[in-house]
Amino acid sequence: MSKILIIEDEAAIRRVLTKILSEENDTYQVEEAEDGAAGFEKIKNNDYDLVLCDIKMPKMDGVEVLEAVKKIKPEIPMVMISGHGDMETAINTMRLGAFDYISKPPDLNRLLNTVRNALDKKQLVVENKILKKKVSKNYEMIGESEAINHIKVMIDKVAQTEARVLITGPNGTGKELVAHQLHEKSERANFPLIEVNCAAIPSELIESELFGHVKGAFTSAVKDRAGKFEAADKGTIFLDEIGDMSLSAQAKVLRALQESMITRVGADKDIKVNVRVVAATNKDLKKEIAEGRFREDLYHRLAVILIKVPSLNDRREDIPMLISHFADKIASEQGNAIKKFSAAAIHLLQEYDWTGNIRELRNVVERLIILGGSEISENDVKLFASK
């Protein structure tokens, strides 16, 4: 049921609004408050899907209620009720975050449409939060080793800043998880995180991919196209495997970092972008610099904060937690019962040389769940997880 609170000091109007809403939809649960102070107390102590709030009231007026609610429960849509002389104030409340306003006496159709729209918006906000939590779970960092806890502390310190971050570590260690955590804990979390795998894009296309192009810039450029930097405006761009980027593209990325400006391929006009850059590589960039394959000035622009993700062999104490996490996830994905791993099986897996790191461990866990017994034994590991 949708829970609606009406805050109105005129009892007759409260009764009319309650009657209209209750008769319109039997899933509306309507409560009343006789003034702003009483209404705010109800909001603090209960969860509402919508609040209809008069503007002129004793003790606490509607504007004060709106401002107070937006501080503690900003997701609740507020519809303001305005008398004839309150119209300018009602319009101003929209700037303060009100969903809409209705005038007295309320027009039936306008009231019902506004209520439906506000409740739809609230539902959409709830669904987005649930979806975001699901996405966040996919990028959860599993482990309690000293190395992983150190990374978690660094993420918490760095995420709220605008500092650029360079994430290093072998393939399969979870560098993308660090990038996602940095974005999700930042002030930019409500804007896009755009991922670019620099190693997967041909060198002749990387500049177009990053900065976009205009029609006719090259043979296949049949129309104007925005690049990843523009798509990430106000958010974060994650340049994965940046060590594989061409020197010409590196020069343009450097300019984007220095000036917050990009130019589409084939264009003369500069475009201003507001982007936080997080980069990752499995290469030794200092060695790449010495051999002339990576720009030193770009390295220093990117490596304001360095986060090194350890190999799985350097955090073996996390393997039991990772096995449990992957077993649960695989069972959920495949709709099967969760299989347990015996202590001996886990111990044996902890002794393996994980050259493919966490990615390899996940594949081995899935293979053992498919091919092993009802409980994964040490013998199953020897049979199906042999290196």
Secondary structure, DSSP 4 states (H G I P E B T S, - for coil): -EEEEEE-S-HHHHHHHHHHHHHH-TTEEEEEESSHHHHHHHHHHS--SEEEEESS-SSS-HHHHHHHHHHH-TTS-EEEEE-GGGHHHHHHHHHTT--EEEESSPPHHHHHHHHHHHHHHHHHHHHHHHHHHHHHHHT-----SHHHHHHHHHHHHHTTS---EEEE--TTS-HHHHHHHHHHTSTTTTS-EEEEEGGGS-TTTHHHHHH-B-TTSSTT--S-B--HHHHTTTSEEEEETGGGS-HHHHHHHHHHHHHSEEE-BT---EEE---EEEEEESS-HHHHHHTTSS-HHHHHHHTTEEEEPPPGGGGGGGHHHHHHHHHHHHHHHHT-PPPEE-HHHHHHHHHS--TTHHHHHHHHHHHHHHHS-SEE-HHHHHHHS--
